[in-house]
Amino acid sequence: MSLMTLLELGWFGVIVLLAFLMLKGSVSALFALIAFLGAIGIHYLTNKGDPFIVNLAPLGAGFRMFVAEFVMILSLLTGNIPLFLLSAAYIPFEYYVGD
């Protein structure tokens, strides 16, 4: 594993952990649905290859990107700006570095 892959995995772990800790109890079903649909839309628009291929293999780059997009939208809806900025900065990093 390269250093960049380890950095990606570590950053992803921090985002997921902070999302669990910071958003716990403040997310409604409507917010989750909006975030899910928004993340699917962003994932469709930013897919590197064919936009109709959505590769969400567990812990693959596409899955990590989707979860980061989901957390980014969810944190924006709940007003958690630090988590929004952390996940928004992760997305271009994951997109350009890749596996």
Protein Blocks (a to p, Z undefined) as FASTA:
>chain_A
ZZklmmmmmmmmmmmmmmmmmmgopacfklmmmmmmmmmmmmmmmpmblmkbccfbehia
klmmmmmmmmmmmmmmnopaklmmmmmmmmmmmmmnoZZ
